[in-house]
Amino acid sequence: MGLKLPDLIVRILAARGIRGEKAIEEFLSPSLRNLACPTDLPGVTEAVETILAASGKVVVFGDYDCDGVSATAIAVNSLKAVLPQLEIVPFLPDRLTEGYGMSETSVARMLAKHPDVRLVVTVDNGINSVERVAELKARGVRVVITDHHLPGDELPAADAVVDPKVSAPPQFEELCGAGVAFLLANALVSEAKRRGLYSGPNIGGPLLVLAGLATVTDIMPLTGQNRIMVAEALKRFRTWAPVGLRELLDRASRSGAARLTTKDFGFTIGPRINAAGRVASGMEALDLVLATDREVARELARIVDGRNVERKTIESKMTELAFSKIVDGAAAQVIDLSDAHPGIAGIVAARVMEKLENTVPACVIAGGH
């Protein structure tokens, strides 16, 4: 390792399960050379084969939070690179009217908008969508599931399932949705190159930045593979990040710091991406991340930054009202804000718990928006 650490630091690392010179070096100096082989993640090989065999329109079915938006952008960009002859389109459910994932209403809208879809690739969702996948399969649509959430008692009968919570070596267990999408994209482009289907530029840098951003924003452990992605994303953000993210950071940050930290991801960029999905549409954030023209990106960054201001205003009013409805001495707080914005309810519930010093559970019920 070449670095003599104080015994106290060694003991602290050991208490976190980081023991031995090699493990300590990898923890303190994460490097791309230690990224695991993507095909070691079960289901990746099958997913790559299914995608490369696609012969019609492909829909990337994502999510409206930062992890979902990042994962969607990763999948869209990698699929467009290796399948330029096909139409690759993103689809995000509407948070307020359709809810998370492949709900009955979101899949119905997707099919109405894209009746000619031949392949659906989910990112950051789908592992519990047994009925919706069956519906798509009955229509002759092939399905690749990529997710990181816990499965239910039954897995969807997809053509391929990639989810570290279903089956994976330990180094993959704590990946976020964008982390899973990044590994699949890595394997997809590598295999396309091997077959002579892709000879374009390396697209891995911008995709890795998105995976690193999502890892922090989704509050995943910063160890192992996650630590590598986040460290490299921060180190190379100024050169690798999609232009939309760079414009958003420049607009949102007043520090102008040359070296980024996880705080920039978790408290500056991530919340603004999330805000679009909370108060408007996640597609605004996705359009920003996918933008390639600087002037277009600058305008989209202005819109997304404005959504965060809007979110803060709504949150402040809802929190003040929620605090006024706290019942002293109650074993739990169930607060009715039926006329308030449902997209902010979870944040307000967290504020209530903070005020009560996490001594009782809190539930904020909002709707009617």
C-alpha positions in Angstrom: 0.0 0.0 0.0 2.9 2.3 0.6 0.9 4.4 3.1 1.4 3.9 6.9 -1.9 4.5 8.5 -2.4 5.4 12.2 -3.6 2.4 14.3 -6.8 4.3 15.1 -7.7 4.6 11.4 -6.9 0.9 10.8 -9.2 0.0 13.8 -12.0 2.2 12.4 -11.8 0.6 9.0 -11.7 -2.8 10.6 -14.9 -2.0 12.5 -16.5 -1.3 9.1 -15.4 -4.7 7.8 -12.5 -3.3 5.8 -9.5 -5.4 6.8 -6.2 -6.2 5.1 -3.9 -4.2 3.0 -5.7 -4.8 -0.3 -9.1 -4.0 1.0 -7.9 -0.8 2.7 -6.1 0.3 -0.4 -9.2 -0.3 -2.6 -11.3 1.6 0.0 -9.0 4.6 0.2 -8.0 4.7 -3.4 -11.0 3.4 -5.5 -10.1 2.9 -9.1 -11.8 1.9 -12.4 -9.4 -1.0 -12.7 -11.3 -2.7 -9.9 -14.7 -2.5 -11.5 -16.2 -5.9 -11.6 -17.0 -7.7 -14.9 -20.6 -6.8 -15.8 -21.4 -10.3 -17.0 -20.8 -11.6 -13.4 -24.1 -10.0 -12.6 -26.7 -12.7 -13.3 -29.1 -12.0 -16.2 -26.8 -9.5 -17.9 -25.7 -11.9 -20.7 -29.4 -12.8 -21.4 -30.4 -9.2 -21.4 -27.6 -8.3 -23.8 -28.7 -11.1 -26.2 -32.3 -10.0 -26.0 -31.5 -6.4 -26.7 -29.1 -7.1 -29.6 -31.8 -9.3 -31.2 -34.4 -6.5 -31.1 -36.1 -5.8 -34.5 -38.5 -3.0 -33.8 -39.3 0.0 -31.5 -37.7 -0.2 -28.1 -39.2 1.6 -25.0 -37.0 2.2 -22.0 -39.5 2.2 -19.1 -38.0 4.3 -16.2 -38.8 6.2 -13.1 -39.2 9.9 -12.2 -36.7 10.2 -9.4 -32.9 10.9 -9.9 -32.0 7.2 -9.9 -34.7 6.4 -12.4 -33.9 9.4 -14.6 -30.2 8.6 -14.6 -30.9 4.9 -15.3 -33.2 5.8 -18.2 -30.6 8.1 -19.7 -27.9 5.4 -19.4 -30.1 2.8 -21.1 -31.4 5.2 -23.8 -27.9 6.3 -24.7 -26.3 2.9 -24.8 -29.2 1.3 -26.8 -29.1 4.2 -29.3 -25.3 3.6 -29.7 -25.6 -0.1 -30.5 -29.0 -0.1 -32.3 -28.9 3.0 -34.4 -31.3 1.5 -36.9 -34.1 1.2 -34.3 -36.3 3.8 -32.6 -35.3 4.0 -28.9 -37.8 6.0 -26.8 -37.9 6.7 -23.1 -41.1 6.5 -21.0 -41.6 7.7 -17.5 -44.8 7.2 -15.4 -46.5 10.2 -14.0 -46.0 10.4 -10.3 -49.3 12.0 -9.4 -51.7 10.1 -11.7 -49.9 6.7 -12.3 -47.5 6.2 -9.4 -44.3 4.3 -9.4 -43.3 1.6 -11.9 -45.4 -0.5 -14.3 -48.8 0.3 -12.9 -51.9 -0.7 -14.9 -52.4 3.0 -16.0 -48.8 3.7 -16.9 -48.5 0.6 -19.0 -51.8 1.4 -20.7 -50.6 4.9 -21.5 -47.2 3.6 -22.8 -49.0 1.1 -25.1 -51.4 3.8 -26.3 -48.4 6.1 -27.1 -46.2 3.3 -28.6 -48.6 0.6 -29.9 -45.8 -0.7 -32.2 -43.3 -1.4 -29.3 -41.5 -4.7 -29.7 -39.2 -4.6 -26.7 -39.5 -3.0 -23.3 -36.4 -2.5 -21.1 -37.2 -1.4 -17.6 -34.8 0.4 -15.4 -35.1 1.0 -11.6 -38.5 -0.8 -11.6 -40.3 -3.9 -12.9 -39.2 -6.7 -10.5 -42.7 -6.9 -9.0 -44.7 -6.2 -12.2 -45.8 -9.8 -12.8 -49.2 -9.0 -14.3 -47.9 -6.1 -16.5 -45.1 -8.2 -17.9 -47.5 -11.0 -18.6 -49.7 -8.5 -20.4 -46.8 -7.3 -22.6 -45.7 -10.9 -23.4 -49.2 -11.8 -24.5 -49.0 -8.9 -27.0 -45.8 -10.3 -28.4 -43.6 -7.7 -26.7 -40.3 -8.9 -25.3 -39.3 -7.6 -21.9 -36.0 -7.1 -20.1 -36.2 -6.2 -16.4 -33.4 -4.3 -14.7 -34.1 -3.3 -11.2 -32.5 -3.2 -7.7 -35.6 -3.6 -5.5 -36.6 -6.7 -3.6 -38.7 -9.2 -5.5 -42.0 -10.6 -4.4 -42.9 -14.3 -4.2 -43.1 -14.6 -8.0 -40.7 -13.2 -10.6 -42.1 -11.7 -13.8 -41.8 -14.0 -16.8 -39.5 -11.6 -18.7 -37.0 -12.6 -21.3 -34.2 -11.5 -19.0 -34.2 -10.3 -15.3 -31.2 -8.3 -14.0 -31.6 -7.5 -10.3 -28.9 -7.9 -7.6 -31.6 -8.5 -5.0 -32.7 -11.6 -6.9 -29.3 -13.1 -7.5 -25.8 -11.6 -7.4 -22.3 -11.9 -6.0 -21.8 -9.8 -2.8 -20.1 -7.0 -4.7 -23.3 -6.2 -6.6 -25.9 -6.4 -3.8 -26.0 -2.6 -3.0 -26.2 -1.2 -6.5 -28.9 1.4 -7.3 -31.0 1.2 -10.4 -28.6 3.4 -12.4 -25.7 1.2 -11.2 -27.4 -1.9 -12.6 -28.2 0.0 -15.9 -24.5 1.0 -16.1 -23.3 -2.5 -15.8 -25.8 -3.7 -18.5 -24.7 -0.8 -20.8 -21.1 -1.7 -20.3 -21.7 -5.3 -21.2 -24.0 -4.3 -24.1 -21.4 -2.0 -25.8 -18.6 -4.4 -25.2 -20.5 -7.2 -26.9 -21.6 -5.0 -29.7 -18.0 -4.0 -30.3 -17.0 -7.7 -30.3 -19.6 -8.5 -32.9 -18.6 -5.5 -35.1 -21.9 -3.8 -34.5 -20.4 -0.7 -32.8 -17.1 1.1 -33.5 -18.0 4.6 -32.3 -16.5 6.6 -29.4 -16.3 5.5 -25.8 -19.6 6.5 -24.2 -18.8 5.0 -20.8 -17.7 8.3 -19.1 -21.0 10.1 -19.1 -22.9 7.0 -18.2 -20.6 6.4 -15.2 -21.2 10.0 -14.0 -24.9 9.3 -14.1 -24.5 6.1 -12.1 -22.3 7.8 -9.5 -24.8 10.7 -9.1 -27.7 8.2 -8.7 -25.8 6.1 -6.2 -25.4 9.2 -3.9 -28.9 10.5 -4.4 -30.4 7.1 -3.7 -28.4 6.9 -0.5 -26.6 3.7 -1.3 -23.6 2.5 0.7 -20.3 4.1 -0.6 -18.4 0.8 -0.5 -17.2 -1.6 -3.2 -18.4 -1.0 -6.7 -20.5 2.0 -5.6 -17.4 3.7 -4.1 -15.5 3.3 -7.4 -18.4 4.7 -9.5 -18.9 7.7 -7.2 -15.2 8.5 -6.7 -14.6 8.5 -10.5 -17.8 10.4 -11.2 -16.8 13.2 -8.8 -13.2 13.2 -10.0 -14.1 13.4 -13.7 -17.4 15.3 -13.6 -16.1 18.4 -15.4 -15.0 16.4 -18.4 -17.3 13.4 -18.4 -20.7 14.7 -17.2 -23.5 15.2 -19.7 -23.7 18.9 -20.7 -27.1 19.2 -18.9 -25.7 18.2 -15.6 -22.8 20.6 -15.9 -25.2 23.4 -16.8 -27.4 22.5 -13.8 -24.5 22.5 -11.4 -23.2 25.8 -12.8 -26.6 27.4 -12.3 -27.2 25.9 -8.8 -23.8 26.2 -7.2 -22.4 29.5 -6.1 -19.1 28.0 -4.9 -17.5 27.3 -8.2 -15.4 24.7 -6.5 -13.0 22.9 -8.8 -13.2 19.6 -6.8 -16.7 18.1 -6.3 -17.8 16.1 -3.3 -20.7 13.9 -2.6 -22.5 17.0 -1.2 -22.7 18.4 -4.7 -24.4 15.2 -5.8 -26.6 14.7 -2.8 -27.6 18.3 -2.0 -27.3 20.3 -5.2 -27.8 18.2 -8.4 -29.8 15.3 -7.1 -32.6 17.3 -5.4 -33.1 19.4 -8.5 -33.5 16.3 -10.6 -35.9 14.9 -8.1 -37.9 18.1 -7.9 -39.0 17.9 -11.5 -40.6 14.5 -10.9 -42.2 15.7 -7.6 -43.9 18.9 -8.7 -44.1 18.6 -12.5 -42.8 15.8 -14.8 -39.7 13.7 -14.6 -39.4 14.1 -18.4 -38.1 17.7 -17.8 -35.2 16.3 -15.9 -34.6 13.5 -18.4 -34.7 15.9 -21.3 -32.0 17.9 -19.5 -29.8 14.8 -18.9 -30.2 13.7 -22.5 -29.5 17.1 -24.0 -26.5 17.5 -26.2 -26.8 21.1 -27.3 -25.4 23.6 -24.7 -28.0 26.3 -25.3 -30.8 23.8 -25.0 -29.2 22.4 -21.9 -28.9 25.8 -20.4 -32.6 26.5 -20.8 -33.6 23.1 -19.5 -31.3 23.7 -16.5 -33.2 26.9 -15.8 -36.5 25.1 -15.9 -35.3 22.2 -13.6 -33.7 24.6 -11.2 -37.0 26.5 -11.1 -38.8 23.3 -10.2 -36.6 23.0 -7.1 -37.6 26.5 -6.0 -41.2 25.6 -6.5 -40.7 22.4 -4.5 -39.1 24.3 -1.6 -42.0 26.8 -1.5 -44.6 24.0 -1.4 -42.6 22.1 1.2 -42.2 25.1 3.4 -46.0 25.8 3.4 -46.9 22.2 3.9 -44.4 21.7 6.7 -45.7 24.8 8.6 -49.2 23.4 8.3 -48.2 19.9 9.3 -46.4 21.3 12.4 -49.6 23.1 13.4 -51.5 19.7 13.4 -49.1 17.8 15.6 -50.9 16.2 18.5 -48.8 16.4 21.7 -48.3 13.1 23.4 -49.7 11.0 20.6 -48.1 7.5 20.0 -48.0 8.3 16.2 -48.7 11.3 14.1 -51.2 10.9 11.3 -51.5 14.3 9.7 -54.2 15.1 7.1 -53.1 17.5 4.4 -55.7 16.4 1.9 -55.5 19.6 -0.1 -51.7 19.7 -0.3 -49.3 18.4 -3.0 -48.9 14.6 -2.7 -45.4 14.7 -4.3 -44.0 16.5 -1.2 -45.8 14.4 1.5 -42.8 12.1 2.2 -40.5 15.0 2.7 -42.9 16.7 5.1 -43.4 13.5 7.1 -39.6 13.4 7.5 -39.7 17.0 8.8 -42.3 16.1 11.3 -40.2 13.1 12.6 -37.2 15.4 12.9 -39.2 17.9 14.9 -40.3 15.1 17.2 -36.7 13.9 17.3 -37.7 10.5 15.7 -39.5 9.5 18.9 -42.8 8.4 17.1 -43.7 7.4 13.5 -45.3 10.0 11.3 -47.6 9.7 8.3 -48.7 12.7 6.2 -51.7 12.1 4.0 -51.9 14.4 1.0 -54.0 14.4 -2.2 -56.5 16.3 -4.2 -53.8 17.9 -6.3 
